[in-house]
Amino acid sequence: MTSCNQTLYVIEQAMRSHDNEAAHWLKRVIDLQGSPEGQHHARALAIARAYLEELTGRRADATEHS
């Protein structure tokens, strides 16, 4: 079970993350989206997920072009 403060911490860290941290925080966000506690923050989690997916996608594109 995750508290509201822990959920907000994950969202904040996800939005501050850089390419090398994005996959870690994306997994945490996805886990929270499937939890009852995450439902209270569904919109913020969706925004964080979209941002992190963009970061991980960009990182994958950058490695393919190297």
N, C-alpha and C positions, 0 to 999 in steps of 0.2 A: 504494500500500500504506500502511496506517495502523498505527501502533504502538499497543500497549495503552495507553500514557500518553495518546496523542492521543484515543483512544476515551473514556477516562475523563474527559478534559478536556471533550469535547463533552457527555457525560452531565451533568457537574457544571454547566456553563454553561447547559444546557437547563433544568435544574431550578431554576436561579436566575433565569431570564429573566422578563421582564415582557411585557405584551401587545405592545408595539412591537418586541420582539425575537423573539417566538415563531415567526414564519414562517421566519426565518433558521435558527434552531436546529432546527425541525421538519424542514426540508430536509436538514440535516446528519445528523440522527438516522435519517431514512428511508434516506439513502445508506449509512450504517453498517449498518443492518439487512440490506441486500442484499450486504454484503461478508463475506468469510470471517473477517476480524478481528472483526467485530461479533457473530459467532455465539457467541463466548466471553462476551459480555455481553448476550445476547438478552433476558433478563428485565428488566434495568435499562433497556435501550433501549425495550422495550415500555412500561414505566412512564413513562419520559420522553416517549415519543410520545403516550400518552394524556393526559398533563398538558398538553403543547403543543397538542394538538388541541382540548382544552377551552379553552385560552387563545385560540386563533385563532377558535374558534366563538363565544366570548363577545364578542370584539372585533367580529366580523361582526354579531352580534345587536345590539350597542350602536350600531353605525352605522345599522342599519336602523330603529331606533326614534328616531333623532335628527330 
